[in-house]
Amino acid sequence: MVVVLERLVQKVKPDKWAALDEIDKKFNDIESKIGFPPKRRYRSLIGPLDNDTIVIEREWKSMAEMENAVLGSMGNAELQKLSVQLNDIIEKSWHEVYAVWPFKV
């Protein structure tokens, strides 16, 4: 098994931080029931990304664990409804996935 780090990077609209915090609590409740591990949230202070950037990280025990949780979330109506609300909060986002190096299989 390869440990995987998932990173979601989001550019937050400047006046939407409180709204993001509220919606994130709802995401946490639903995602924990589906099997998502807890997440860590970081706000950019110094570097190439401005301070309206949030980085959300999760560590997965394996790619299979991550795949199962993501597939389990795809048909979840509550998550789909929350995701639509993010359109007013997030300007852009991207995912990154990293494996612990060197691989330990």
N, C-alpha and C positions, 0 to 999 in steps of 0.2 A: 504494500500500500504506500502511496505517495501522499504526504501531507500537502495540502493546497491552501494557498492564501488567495482569497478573492478580494479585490479592491474595486469599489465603486467610487468614481470621482464625479462630483456634481458642482456645477456653477449655479449658485443660488441667487435669485433676484434680491437685490440689497434690502428691500423692505419686507422680505418673506421669511425671515429666520424664525420668528415665533410660529408662523403657520407650519413651517417644516417640522419644528419640534413637536407640535401637536399631532400632526399626521404620522410622524415617526413612531409615536407611542402606539398608535393603532396598528401600524405595520409590525411592530415588535410582538404584540399580542397574537396576531394571526400567524406570523412566521414561526414563532416558537412552537405552536401547535402542529405545524407541518414538518418540523424537524430541522429548521435553520438554527445554527449555533448562534450564540450571542454576538453582537457586533460591537466594534469600537469605532467611535466617531472622532475625527480630528478636523480642526479648522486651520486652513493655511495661514501662516504668519509671515514667513519669509521664503522666497523662492520664486520660481517662474509662474506660479499660479497666484492670483490675487486673493485678498482675504475674504472674498465672498465664495470661496471654494471649500467644500467639505469633502473629506475622504472617509469612506466607511469601509472597514475591513472585517472580514470573517475568516476564521481558520477552519478548514474542513479536514476531517481525518483521511479522506480520499476523494478522488474525482467521482467515484460511484456514489458516495454520500451526497455530494453536491448535486450531481445529476438527479438523484431521486427526489431531493427536496425541490429543486427547480421544476421538475416535471409535475410534482404534486401541487405546486403553486399555480400552474398554468390554467387550470380549470376553476380556480377559486374565485367566485364572484366578488367576495369582499375585497380581495387584493386587486382585482381588475377595477373596481369602483375607486379604490384609493389611488391607484396608479393614474387614473384620469385626472384626479385633483392635482397631481404633481405638475401638470402642464402649466398651471398658473404660478408655480413656485420655482421650478428648475428651468434655467435657460438652456443648458446642455449637460450631457453626462456621457460617461463611457465606463466600461468594465475592463479590468485587467485581472488575469489569473496567473499565479506564480506557483511553481513547485519547489519544495525544499531541495537545495542542491548541496552535495551530490545526491542523486536519487538513491533511496534505500528501499529496494523492492523486496 
